[in-house]
Every structure is written in structure tokens, then in C-alpha cells.
Amino acid sequence: MRQARIARKTAETDITVEINLDGSGSYDNQTGVGFFDHMLDQLSRHSLIDMTVRAKGDYHIDDHHTVEDVGIALGQALAQALGDKKGIRRYGECHLPMDDTQVRAALDLSGRPYLVWNVTLPTPKIGTFDTELVREFFQALSTHGGITLHVDQLHGFNSHHIAEAAFKAVARALRMAVETDPRKADAIPSTKGAL
């Protein structure tokens, strides 16, 4: 079963993440950060990865540690659930339109973390959520998931739409990449024989 559970407890946060790569996109995410919960729900729904996240953080400081540490734990869960990556498609991509916005995401479950982030959120906040935390989440996810991730904003002017399109585009790319390739279901998708 391609499932994982990660618990991460520090002086700043207490987080548990449970995922099932072969799910239906069901979710139950409670981080104490409303907009972030909404984004995690989109990530689950559009990747078809079942996801349960529980997080408590040092909100009296800000939401940074909570968002970043959820990204770390979720990346670790993805890596654990993928195991040796035998049979996966490995690559995924999506052009995601949302009203005024279009975001392109492309990723490789290579084991080599790298983030290219060409996204500009024009406002410093969405409600009470610091928009710079969108990048922080994806940096943590790519680093700890071993994901080469490119996210490019082609256009858009509404910060909420841009952030949501980024989460949805990455979700759709993940959905493609973690799927089993029926033509090579018993092979590692690399000439090296390992990822």
C-alpha cells in the first residue's frame, strides 16, 4: 500500500500527516491557518491523494513555522509512500487556468530536490495569510519530498487566484507523476535503475 504517516514535533510545531497515494482526494486538514487549510484541501482534491493533516504551531509569532513544517512533513510522507518509486510515471505537468490567472507546474519525482519559483503574489496578505508562505511551503515540500518542481505564473493579478492556481497545478502534476504506468508497472523509471 502506498501510504505513509509522518509525525513531526519541535519546540515550534506539532504536526501529523497521513496520506494515501491511491485515494480519491478525500481530505481532513486542520492546521489552525484557515487559508492554508483551503490550499491543502485543493492539493488533496486535485491530486487524488487522500490527506489528513493536524498541526499546532506558534501562532502567537506568526504562521511561518506551521506552514513550512507541514510542507516538510508532507514531503517526507510523499517520499515514504513512494518507496523505491517502482512503476510510477515520475513526471507530471499541468497548465491551470483560474479566472484571471494561469499557472504552469512541472515536476519530476527524481529524488533531487530543486525549486524554480516564478510566481509573483501582488499583495502581502490574503486575508490574514502572509503570501510569502506559499513559496515557503513549496520549498519545504520539494526539498523533503525529493522533487524537482518548477512553478511559473503565466499571468494573473488576484493573489488568491494565483496561490490557489499554484496549489491546483502542482496537485494535478503530482496526480500524473505518482500514477502507476501500466506499460512499466514493475520498473524504476530511470536508466540508472534507482531514483
N, C-alpha and C positions, 0 to 999 in steps of 0.2 A: 504493500500500500504506500502510495506517495503522499505521506502525511508527516507532519512534524509539530512538535510543541517546544517552544523556547521560553525560558523564564530568565529574566534579567533584573537583578536588584542591585542598585547602587545607593549612595547617600542622597542622590538626586531624584531617582525614579524607581518604581516597582512595576514591572511590565511582564505580562504573559501574552504570547502569540500562539495561536493554533491555526494550522492551515491544512487543507486537503486539495492537492492539485487537480484531482479528478472529481471535483464537486460540481455544483450547479450555480455557483455565485451567491450562495447564502452567506449572510454576514450578521455579526453582532459585535459592533465596535464601540467601546466606551473608554475614551481617553481623558475625558474632562475638558477637551478642547472641541467645541461644537463644530466649527468649520472643518477641522481636521477629521473628525468622525465622518462627516459628509463625504470628504475626499476618499477616505479608506473604504467607505461603502461603495463608492464608484469603482475603486480599484478592484474590489472583490466581484462586484456585479458584472463588470465588463471583461474580467479575465476568466470568469467562471471558477475562480479559486475560492472555495469556502474559507471564511476567515473569521476568527474570533480574537479580538484584541481587548485586553484590560490593561489600563495604565493609570497610575497615580504618580503625580510629579510635583515639583517645587513651584507650583503656580504662583506663589507669592513673589517669586523672582520674575518669571515670565514663562512662556510655553516652549522655549527653545529646547531644553533638555528632554522634555516629554516627546516632542515631535522627532528629534534626532534619534533618541533611544528606541522609539518604536521602529524607525527606519532600520536601525542596527539589528533589532530582534527579528524583524520581518525578513531582512536579507539573510540572516542566519537560518531562519526557518525554511526559506526557499532553497538554500544550498543543501540543507539536511534532507528535505523532501525529494530533491532531485537525485541524491545519491551519486552514483557514478555517471549519471546522465545517459545511460544506455537507452537508445530508441527515441530520444526526443528530436524534435525538428531543429532545435538550437537557436535559430534565428527567427526574429519576428519584427514586423513593422506595421505602422498604421498612420494614415493621414486622417486626422479627426477634425471635422468642422463643428463649431458650436456658435451659432449666430454670427457675430462679427469676427470670430476667431477661427483660425486654423492652426493646428499644431501637428507636427510630424514627429513620431518616435520610431527609432530603430534600435534594436538591441541584439546582443549576442551573449548567450549563456556560456561564455568561454572560460570562466574561472579567472579571467584577467580584468579586474575592476578598472573602469575608466568612465568618467562622466564628461560629456560635452553638453553644455547648457547654454543655448542661445534663446533665452526667454527673458522678456522684459515685462515686469508687472508694474504698471504705471502709478499705482497708489501704494503707500507704505503699509496699509492695512486693508483687510476685507472684514468688515465688522470690527472685532477686537483681535483678529488674527494677523500676525506680522507676515507680510507676503514673502519676506526673505526666507522664511522657514520652508517654503515649497522646495527651493533648491536644496536646503539642508537635508530634507527628508530623502530626496532622490540621491544625493551624495552618499548618505549612510546606506541606503538600500543597495546601490550599485557596488559600493566598497565591500560590504559584508555579504552580499549575495554573489560576488564574483561576476558581476555583469558589466559588459561594455555597453553603455547606454548613451545614445545621442537624442536630445530633445531640442527641436527647433520650432520656434514660433514664426509662422509664415506671415501672419497678420493678426490684428486684434487690438482692441483698445479698452475692453472691460476686464478688470483684474480678476473678478470672479470667473468669468468665462475662460480666460487664459489659464488660470490654475486648474479649473475643472477639466478643460480640454487636455491639459498635460497629463493629468491622472488617468483620464479615459484612454488617451492614446497609448500610454505606457501599459495600461491594463490589456488593451487589445493586442499589443505586440507580445506581451507575456503569454497571453492565451495561445497565440500561434506558436511561440517558441517552446513552451512546455508540453505541447501536444505530442503524442506518440506518432511517429512517422510510420505508416503502415508498410512502406517499402523497405524500411530498415529498422524494424522494431527491436532487433536483437543486437544492434551495432552501436558503438560510440560514434557520434557524428564528427569525426576528425581523422585525418590521415595519421595523426600521431598515436591513435589508439587510446587516448586518455584526454580528458578535459579537466 
